[in-house]
Amino acid sequence: MTVRHYDRDVTKTCERCAKPLPILARRHARTCSPRCRKALSRAAVKAARSLPLELTSRDRWVRRAGDKRPLTTTGRAASSTDARTWSTYKNAAESVAGVGLGFVLSDVDDVVCIDLDHCLNPLTGRLAPWAAAIVRDAGATYVEVSPSGDGLHIWGRADVRQGRKIRRPDGTAVEIYGTGRYIAMTGRRHGNAPSVLADVSRVVLRLTAPH
């Protein structure tokens, strides 16, 4: 009789639906059911096609835990300032550590991310007017839905050496980062956003200008 060993860590969740994995799930299981496994596989293929080459060609990928901690492809603690803990996109995408992918922003280039919180209705797909204006001003650049499902990450190129968090009067926030951070990736492209990184310097300056 073959004896199989299982990981009984019930805190691990399905990478597709976020439900807890079955108690008898295998150690390297990523999904809770065959249905979720197939859906995850299709989503991975779609995400790879959606992500800009400017991101997937850089060896600055990590995995991420359910509590947002960055992880290496082997499941150890990673750091957004230690390149030894990063990997290629291919290796990160094939890893079973954590619940998803993350990309590290570094001062070696001008890749930046503009994070818009609580701006997207996940049921209707409609954007709040203030967020729609920022997306419009950013132009033809890659935009994806954040892991929460109600936010957006606008990716582009600009000179951002210090992160900024801008609180809006209505309680929503805009965060802008260019180095020393990692950003959770979903591959869920927003609308008809292209798979390229455009120059978003003007919108960054507009958002960070004194009011």
C-alpha positions, 0 to 999 in steps of 0.5 A, a space after each residue: 500500500 502506498 502511503 501519501 504524505 499531506 500538508 495539514 496547514 489549513 491556513 493555506 488558501 486556494 490561489 484561484 478562489 481564496 478558499 481554505 485548501 482541504 485538510 488532506 491537500 497535497 503539500 504543493 497544492 495551489 487550488 482547492 479543486 480540479 475546476 479551480 486548477 483548470 481556471 488557474 491554468 487558463 488565467 496564467 496563460 492569459 496573464 502571461 500574454 497580458 503582461 508587458 515584456 518590459 516587466 516579464 523580461 526583468 528578473 525582479 519577480 517574487 511570490 506573495 503570501 496571503 498577508 502580502 509578505 514577499 516570498 522567494 520561489 521556495 517560500 522563504 522571506 523575500 525583500 524588495 531591496 535584496 536582489 538575491 531573493 528575486 527571480 525570473 518571471 518564468 520561475 516565479 510563475 511556476 512556483 507554488 509558494 504563496 498565493 500569487 506573483 509580485 514585481 519589485 520596483 528598483 532604482 535601476 530603471 524608471 518603471 513605476 506603479 500608480 496604485 488607485 485604491 477603492 475606485 472600481 466597482 467589481 460587479 459593474 466594472 465601472 470606475 469612480 470618476 476621479 480614477 477614470 480621469 487619472 487612467 485617461 491622463 496616463 494614456 496608453 499604458 498597462 493597467 491591471 486590476 489589483 488583488 482586492 478587485 476594487 483597485 487599479 495598478 497603473 504601470 508606466 515609466 517616470 522618475 520616482 525616487 521616493 514613494 508618495 501616498 496622497 490622501 483624497 478628501 473622500 478618504 480614498 488614496 493614490 500611491 505612487 512608487 518607483 523603488 524599494 517596493 514590490 507590487 502584487 500582480 494579477 495579470 487581470 488587464 483593465 479594459 483595453 489597456 495595452 501591454 506596454 509601459 508608457 511615459 506617465 511623468 506628466 500624470 505623476 507630476 500632476 498628482 504630486 503637485 502641491 495643492 
